[in-house]
Amino acid sequence: MRRTLVLVVLASGLIAAQAKAWTPLVAGVQNTTVPSMLVTQQGSLLVAWDSPVGGTISLSRDHGAARVLLSGDPVANRVQLVQQPSGAIQLYYPNAQGVGRLTSTDDGQTWSASTQTQSHAVGPVNAAAVAPDGTPYFAQDSTSGVSVFRGLNGEAVKNVFPRCCGYAESLAVDSNGLPQVAFFSNADPDGTFLYERLGPDLSPTGSVPLKPTAQHTDRVPLVSDRSGNTFLAWPPGNPATGLTVVPFRDGRPAGDGVSFHGTLTGGDPHMTLALDAQDRLWIVWSGGGAVHAARSRSHGRDFGATVSVPVAGTVYQVSAAGIDGSPGSTDVTVNTGASVLEQALEPGLSVRVFKTKKKAGTKTVVTRWAQALDDGFPVAAATFRIRGRTIHADAAGKAKVPVGSGKAAAPGYAGASFRSH
């Protein structure tokens, strides 16, 4: 009689490396330029940015040549792209009168003349979001506080942190219509990443301080998915030794989150969060002369393997957009001080290696297995290359493998190494 005696599992979470090259998107920018990236309802990728050369606001559509939308802007600075449920795309940008707005109703191919909003504060537009009902929000900061505007032209406004100083704010509006803001403040001697939920009049109705952390004046990423979740990324510790993605629901923390660790130097980690149309969540950050990315298919409960890509030079800013598809990807831009580089990153494979043992008479038969996973989900298209053989996975991403070191691969994924004992 045959019977299973024991199951031995060894989980493999090796870092996968990309071999692709960064592509220059634009030169002649400042190291403060943070491109705004948007995947439209029709699947087009829009990237907008500012440049001090000629005071321009420019846009690239689907990796095409840069198109100057505005020139002669004496205060050209950070811009924000958002899309309303109607399909209308809004581009908010700073100008000498405060904040202006451009609109496209044909998927970013053509743009309207500029409309002046109700913001008359000169400074970058650091954040923007759209509520489920289509209402846009945008935000600016100054020594007087962090101002959140609501409405197509910012008809309602509230200073949500009337202290000196709040920086690098992000906005998100969850699927229930709850507006939220996150930013870094040096008003606290411990250093604080601050999360606030906002009420109907935009007044803060609750806050969560995340500390200690070193001063970190680039963006505090905040995004909301379509399932009622909001996610914030921050680097705990002083000095930071990694970063954590924290989930929120209904304006309150929904757990401790998922942490990532690694080498951090200089201003690292520069971070960004991105969602695709299937609510798959990407975290992208800089550290140790590289850009790292990991994707969650489980609404932030877990993440798949980390993919790492070296970058020549210093990384000052990071932006990303989640690209839909099977298996999907993320398009990433990095600002290296004078240039913006771009590259698409694929999700990473993880490999679970385990053994099964069965009794066959007086003998014990040992079978070794490898299973390819994407955030715990099996990857049926995977292959395992080991000891000169290529072995195809079954529908559960599993295959019998011999003893030895091997490599797992699958179309659209960054591969991973594994060892079967």
Order of alpha helices (4+ residues) and beta strands (2+ residues): beta-beta-beta-beta-beta-beta-beta-beta-beta-beta-beta-beta-beta-beta-beta-beta-beta-beta-beta-beta-beta-beta-beta-beta-beta-beta-beta-beta-beta-beta-beta-beta-beta-beta-beta-beta-beta-beta-beta
